[in-house]
Each structure stands twice: as C-alpha cells, then as structure tokens.
Amino acid sequence: MTHILHRSIGPDLPRAVSGEGVWIADAQGKRYLDGSGGAAVTALGHGNAEVLDAMRRQMDAIAYAHTSFFTTDAAESLADRLVGLAPGGLEHVYLVSGGSEAVEAALKMARQYFVEIGQPQRRHIIARRQSYHGNTIGALATGGNEWRRRQFQPILPETHHVSPCYAYRDMAAGESPEEYGARLAVELDETIRRLGADEVIAFVAEPVVGATLGAVTAVPGYFRAIREVCDRHGVLLILDEVMCGMGRTGTIFAHEQEGIAPDLVTIAKGLGGGYQPIGAVMLSDRIYRAFAEGSGLFQHGHTYIGHPIAAAAADKVVEIMARPGMMENVQAMGERLQSGLESRLGQHPNVGDIRGRGLFRGVELVADRDSKTPLDPALKTHAKIKKEAMARGLMCYPMGGTIDGVRGDHVLLAPPYIIAPEEVDILVDRLGDAIEAVLA
C-alpha cells in the first residue's frame, strides 16, 4: 500500500530506479524511451555528468541561503546567462521554483507595475481558451481549459478568454493564415475595448500551445498583430514559455521565431532539465525601473526562490543547451520526428493533424479525417494510448479535451534534445504501434 496521494488513485505505477540519456528503467529492469521528456521537462536527458557535478560543487559550497539576506554566485550567473541569451528587451530575472509559480509571479508583477506607474484601476487579465498556465489559483484562472477549471470555478478570480490560434479547426474556408491571424487580433482588440482599454493589465499566451492543444503553433504574423494590439492600448504582453521555451522548439526562447519581444516571459521545465525544481520570470527594463523608482520592491516571494543548487543546475543546463550544435539537433531531430510521424500515421483514418516545432510535436486524433469529427470522449482514447505506449516501453503525453475541454484527443511528444536518429525512429514505431492497437 502506498501512502502517497498519486495523481490518479488506483493503478500501481512502475517504480523508476535509474535513467540514462533518453531512457528510464523501472524496478523490474524494463526500459522506457522518454518520448515526452516527462512533461516536456527533460531537456538534456537523464544522468548528465556535467549537471550533476555542478550540483555537487554547489552543495559543497552552500546548499541554501534565503534571498532576503543573500544573493549567490549561482543565481547571479544564471540570471546573467539568461539575459545574455534572450533576443532583446528582457533584462532582469526573478527566480522561482516552477512554472505555476512563474505565472503567478508574472501576473502580480504586471498588476504591481500599473500600481507603481499610477494606473491602479487596471484589473483585467485576458488569455485564450484552451490554454494552460499552471495549477495555482491565479494561473488556473488565467488558463482557458474548462475541464481543469470547472470544479474550482467558484474560487477563481475573474479572467477573460478569447479564441486560440488553432488553424486546424478554426480557420475559415477560403481564409488565408494571415487573414485568420488578423481576425484573432481584432477579437482581442474588441475584447480590450469592451472591458475598457485603461482597465486591462495583460494578455497572456503560449507561443506554442502545449498540454491542452498538443503543440499548436500560431499562424504567421499572429503574434506581431497581437503585440501591436497590446501596444495600442498600453496592455502588457506576457508569454508563457514554461513548456515550449528553453530550447524545446529549436531556439532557446520560443518567441524568437515570432519576431516580437514580450514584456514578461515565464520559463521553467526545460530550464532545470529535471535536475532541480526551478522556474523564472524575465521582465523588461521598464517594469524593473517602475519598481526600482517606485516602492523599491516586488511585493511577492517564496521560501525557496533563487535556491543555490537549483540555480547551479539550471545554469549548467542552459550553458549546455546553448552550445553549438544542440539547437541544430533539436531542429534536425524535430524534422525527422515530423516526417517519421507523417510517414507512419499520415494516412491513418483516425489521425487528423500532425504538427509542432522542433522537438515539440502533437498528433491530433479524430473519428473521421475528412469531417474532423472528434472521437467519443467516453472512449478515453488518449488514456488507452498512454497505457499501450507504456506497455511497449514508450513514455508519451496523451490528453483529452483538446477542442473544448471535453471533446478531442491528442498525443504530445517532447523527447530530450540529445535524442539520436535511431531513437527517434524507435519513438515513431512504438507510438504508431500503440495508436494502431487502440484504434484498430
């Protein structure tokens, strides 16, 4: 009997005992290809000697120092590295312990910014339907996944949601991608005007939508149009790169590929690569200056922020990630994964869309390819695929409720950046076998 309250009560989970590269082994000696990086966390694979050594060195120096008393070399070095790698406009870093914490902190930063500059009436947050921004109360309210929100709705603060950029299902017949993106920008503009342009704090979006939609990229020009709308109304743009950032899409920051600069960006998951819990908010200099020239503080904090061992681990992870060849491998292996999935599953009658960027790919499943009719939610197809994949020694990240929180199934893939060509092929074969077994 376990004394742990697991995510799902009932089935016995295999016990992970070791990891090496892109593989995890359980207590029975069975090996699993980590095709999802856990939850898009494992960036450099398991057992990276350089990261482990950096953690040991920090442990030998000092394991913990509260940030109200001290800074540390590890935290300062990590912040310097992140700012040095950012494409521009992000000049300061606030370290936290994970993705939900990062989103909470970003929301509070955005609100405090307007208080500091004399606009305390701003109170509204706008995000997108079928988004996911974390599980704390503020982050959950910001996210637009109805299933995750439903039972907690009575205690969630008010937020507002506009349409996702989900071209596979929502782009109209005869509409170009550019026209579709412009239409969505108009929707955001109209929502801001309806709420009162001087009462909106921020718009929050994932550059590539992860858990809820399954690696959905925006159409060309969408984020540039969104940035223009936000600027027009003095609204902050918060990009949530907790899942899609830190190299996952083939550049260190996902928004590099959109040609824009956000006011705030949240990062986590791949930042620590699974070696330590860590996250961060990166903020523009104008937000920093509003705090520095105003109250002189950010009214927020957690006990473990800036943890030296976590910072040392992340600093080494990001250093390795940014070395020549690593992002090139993400791009090359991502293309191999995409082409392999298309070859194996592109004509499958229940595969509607195969999409993504870099080593962040999604397969959307349907009852009928032509009509895009979703599978019956009662079948729990995504859960069955996860079970079949695990039986075949593959970890993947299937989810239900893709379309509206109830209907729709997809499988998300996010393997470590060090994955080799032959391991990509194994991933494709095992996923193909699992999908075919469930949807035979």
Sequence and secondary structure as in RCSB ss.txt:
>XXXX:A:sequence
MTHILHRSIGPDLPRAVSGEGVWIADAQGKRYLDGSGGAAVTALGHGNAEVLDAMRRQMDAIAYAHTSFFTTDAA
ESLADRLVGLAPGGLEHVYLVSGGSEAVEAALKMARQYFVEIGQPQRRHIIARRQSYHGNTIGALATGGNEWRRR
QFQPILPETHHVSPCYAYRDMAAGESPEEYGARLAVELDETIRRLGADEVIAFVAEPVVGATLGAVTAVPGYFRA
IREVCDRHGVLLILDEVMCGMGRTGTIFAHEQEGIAPDLVTIAKGLGGGYQPIGAVMLSDRIYRAFAEGSGLFQH
GHTYIGHPIAAAAADKVVEIMARPGMMENVQAMGERLQSGLESRLGQHPNVGDIRGRGLFRGVELVADRDSKTPL
DPALKTHAKIKKEAMARGLMCYPMGGTIDGVRGDHVLLAPPYIIAPEEVDILVDRLGDAIEAVLA
>XXXX:A:secstr
   S  SSSSS    EEEEEBTEEEETTS EEEETTHHHHT SS B  HHHHHHHHHHHHH S   TTT   HHH
HHHHHHHHHHS SSEEEEEEESSHHHHHHHHHHHHHHHHHHTT TT  EEEEETT    SSHHHHHHS  HHHHG
GGGGGS   EEE    HHHHS TT  HHHHHHHHHHHHHHHHHHH GGGEEEEEE SEE TTTSSEE  TTHHHH
HHHHHHHHT EEEEE TTTTTTTTSSSSGGGGGT   SEEEE GGGTTTSS  EEEEEEHHHHHHHHTTTSS S 
  TTTT HHHHHHHHHHHHHHTSTTHHHHHHHHHHHHHHHHHHHHTT TTEEEEEEETTEEEEEE SBTTTTB  
 GGG HHHHHHHHHHHTTEE EEEE TTTSSS EEEEE   TT  HHHHHHHHHHHHHHHHHHT 
